[in-house]
Amino acid sequence: MTKLYNRTLEKAKRQQLRRNMTKAEFRLWQKLKGKQLEGVKFRSQYGVGRFVVDFYCTELKLAIEIDGESHFQDGAREYDQERQAFIESVGIRFLRFTNEDVSGASKLLSTAS
């Protein structure tokens, strides 16, 4: 049986993505890490098959993707659709937000406290 999660072949890619998070990814990670959200554990840059999702919770089978500039370039939409279809086909729910969604929510939360 082929390993589905965090395959060794993509390890360097996952590590690089963790080291080079966008501002929006970093902001969201600060709220997700360490079981801060409802006591569930999220992982950053998690491999599912040949794909990597920004954040993943195994307990909820939930992937969260933050769409930055690279997601709006030529061919990216088709790749994202293929990627999301595969991830959902293995029983994982998928949430997608833009950098602006995360930034706006961060600003809203900081003014509310």
Secondary structure, DSSP 8 states (H G I E B T S, - for coil): ----BS-GGGHHHHHHHHHT--HHHHHHHHHHGGGTTTT---EEEEEETTEEEEEEETTTTEEEEEE-GGGGSTTHHHHHHHHHHHHHHTT-EEEEEEHHHHHHHHHHHHHH-
